[in-house]
Amino acid sequence: MRKLILAAALALAACAAPGGVTTSATLAASDAATSLAVGQHLTMSTTTRSAPPDSGQDPVIIMRLRHPDGREMAFEEANHAPMHIMAQTPGGPLAQIMGLFGEERPTLYLARRGENRGEPFLCAPEGPATLGLYRAEDGAVQVVGLRQQIQFEQRPDGQTEAVPYSPDQVCARLRFRQG
């Protein structure tokens, strides 16, 4: 019995450990509007925590944007729910909101409000509910802050489609160069 309790405790400790692989990049503002909104640069770090191989779950990907003054905002990649996956398709709702109408595939992130440090520097005063991020092959990075999640509804023919997204719900449009 003691061995079983010890094994369970070790398994829980391994699950609770914050590990994962973290990458970091500096995002330099590439236009005047971005520079005015967030300054000359932000630091973006991404931590990927893999799920156990036999769990059948996608990894948890946490992205953090850090302002030079120390404020930090945390987001989690929306890679689990079918509606989130649908929102990120090339030419899909998120791509349209971001002004991407080709084969580009942006990534949707959900805000992790309990992990922010300081006041939000995007979409103040409460920060964005979701964030769209697109990285081009040439190093350009586009970030769009959204005040609410993309909503979907079922049509009478059974198909699911995105509800039109109001332009006034876009609270930030930023352009960077990764370097």
Wavefront OBJ file of the C-alpha trace (Angstrom):
o trace
v 0.000 0.000 0.000
v 2.828 2.378 0.889
v 4.482 1.734 -2.460
v 1.245 2.611 -4.246
v 0.885 5.860 -2.290
v 4.538 6.759 -2.965
v 4.143 6.031 -6.702
v 0.994 8.170 -6.864
v 2.725 11.032 -5.055
v 5.687 10.890 -7.448
v 3.376 10.842 -10.465
v 1.481 13.873 -9.167
v 4.730 15.721 -8.471
v 5.907 15.056 -12.029
v 2.645 16.411 -13.436
v 2.830 19.521 -11.269
v 6.454 20.287 -12.175
v 6.638 23.395 -14.347
v 9.233 21.940 -16.793
v 9.025 22.185 -20.519
v 11.032 23.615 -23.374
v 11.216 27.427 -23.520
v 12.261 29.558 -26.474
v 12.615 33.317 -26.467
v 12.698 36.017 -29.159
v 12.865 39.788 -29.303
v 10.098 41.459 -31.291
v 11.104 44.890 -32.640
v 8.302 47.293 -33.583
v 8.157 47.621 -37.377
v 5.776 50.566 -37.682
v 4.981 53.785 -35.851
v 1.600 52.572 -34.527
v 3.198 49.530 -32.883
v 6.021 51.618 -31.438
v 3.508 54.078 -30.013
v 1.394 51.277 -28.484
v 4.103 49.109 -26.884
v 7.470 50.818 -27.337
v 10.407 49.751 -29.490
v 10.404 46.062 -28.583
v 8.833 43.221 -26.614
v 10.251 39.875 -25.541
v 8.206 36.827 -26.487
v 8.871 33.527 -24.728
v 7.110 30.286 -25.513
v 7.077 27.268 -23.197
v 5.884 23.906 -24.482
v 4.868 21.318 -21.909
v 4.303 17.931 -23.488
v 1.490 15.729 -22.281
v 2.264 12.133 -21.310
v 2.610 10.071 -24.516
v -0.251 7.710 -23.647
v -2.689 10.494 -22.674
v -3.687 11.430 -26.225
v -3.583 15.136 -25.300
v -1.956 17.993 -27.183
v 0.934 19.818 -25.529
v 0.214 22.924 -23.467
v 1.904 25.931 -25.062
v 2.241 29.081 -22.964
v 3.310 32.311 -24.666
v 4.403 35.337 -22.642
v 4.896 38.870 -23.900
v 7.193 40.963 -21.712
v 7.392 44.748 -21.924
v 10.794 46.373 -21.210
v 9.359 47.912 -18.008
v 8.724 44.413 -16.559
v 5.015 44.039 -17.238
v 4.146 40.628 -18.622
v 1.063 39.098 -20.216
v 0.491 35.336 -20.476
v -1.492 33.424 -23.104
v -2.174 29.743 -23.806
v -2.317 28.393 -27.339
v -5.880 27.378 -28.219
v -4.956 23.978 -29.652
v -7.524 21.743 -27.954
v -11.173 22.638 -28.691
v -12.628 21.990 -32.174
v -13.894 25.597 -32.453
v -10.438 26.958 -31.682
v -8.896 24.731 -34.358
v -11.587 25.849 -36.815
v -10.865 29.525 -36.032
v -7.203 29.045 -37.034
v -7.675 27.493 -40.478
v -6.069 29.231 -43.478
v -8.575 31.822 -44.690
v -10.669 31.165 -41.567
v -12.156 33.632 -39.094
v -8.901 34.555 -37.327
v -7.043 34.992 -40.628
v -9.830 37.257 -41.891
v -9.790 39.351 -38.702
v -6.017 39.711 -39.080
v -6.253 40.672 -42.768
v -4.651 37.420 -43.986
v -6.572 36.128 -46.972
v -4.149 33.620 -48.495
v -2.871 30.323 -47.148
v -1.484 31.881 -43.960
v -2.391 30.102 -40.751
v -2.394 32.332 -37.657
v -2.308 30.953 -34.128
v -4.999 31.721 -31.551
v -4.038 32.285 -27.913
v -6.354 32.617 -24.899
v -5.465 35.025 -22.085
v -4.199 33.511 -18.818
v -5.287 36.343 -16.551
v -3.955 34.958 -13.276
v -0.377 34.899 -14.571
v 0.044 38.528 -15.696
v 2.492 40.886 -13.992
v 1.508 44.537 -13.850
v -1.192 46.306 -15.845
v -1.902 45.042 -19.374
v 0.063 46.894 -22.043
v -2.196 45.566 -24.813
v -5.898 46.401 -24.896
v -5.807 48.285 -21.595
v -7.285 48.421 -19.048
v -8.354 44.751 -18.909
v -6.166 43.249 -21.642
v -7.264 41.094 -24.592
v -9.452 38.018 -24.153
v -7.671 36.363 -27.071
v -4.665 37.087 -29.219
v -3.995 36.208 -32.849
v -0.355 35.714 -33.832
v 1.098 35.177 -37.289
v 4.791 34.637 -38.045
v 5.825 35.045 -41.670
v 8.834 33.250 -43.117
v 10.645 36.586 -43.603
v 10.622 37.328 -39.835
v 7.566 39.593 -39.811
v 5.251 39.009 -36.849
v 1.694 40.276 -36.689
v -0.262 40.397 -33.407
v -3.970 41.196 -33.098
v -5.682 41.613 -29.719
v -9.373 40.686 -29.496
v -11.767 41.772 -26.741
v -13.765 38.529 -26.961
v -13.404 35.025 -28.317
v -14.495 34.127 -31.833
v -18.035 32.726 -31.624
v -19.535 29.962 -33.782
v -23.091 28.925 -34.569
v -24.742 26.062 -36.360
v -26.577 26.852 -39.591
v -29.933 25.222 -40.421
v -28.128 22.814 -42.789
v -26.010 21.524 -39.883
v -22.754 23.259 -40.863
v -20.887 25.286 -38.259
v -19.683 28.769 -39.133
v -18.145 31.727 -37.355
v -20.406 34.569 -36.273
v -19.272 37.819 -37.962
v -16.687 39.543 -35.786
v -17.226 43.229 -35.138
v -14.213 45.439 -36.022
v -14.681 47.396 -32.786
v -13.817 44.210 -30.861
v -10.253 44.360 -32.250
v -8.301 46.251 -29.598
v -4.741 46.023 -30.981
v -3.061 45.584 -34.383
v 0.700 45.346 -34.014
v 3.515 44.609 -36.467
v 6.975 43.435 -35.450
v 10.197 42.039 -36.878
v 11.628 39.053 -35.062
v 15.291 39.330 -34.364
l 1 2 3 4 5 6 7 8 9 10 11 12 13 14 15 16 17 18 19 20 21 22 23 24 25 26 27 28 29 30 31 32 33 34 35 36 37 38 39 40 41 42 43 44 45 46 47 48 49 50 51 52 53 54 55 56 57 58 59 60 61 62 63 64 65 66 67 68 69 70 71 72 73 74 75 76 77 78 79 80 81 82 83 84 85 86 87 88 89 90 91 92 93 94 95 96 97 98 99 100 101 102 103 104 105 106 107 108 109 110 111 112 113 114 115 116 117 118 119 120 121 122 123 124 125 126 127 128 129 130 131 132 133 134 135 136 137 138 139 140 141 142 143 144 145 146 147 148 149 150 151 152 153 154 155 156 157 158 159 160 161 162 163 164 165 166 167 168 169 170 171 172 173 174 175 176 177 178 179
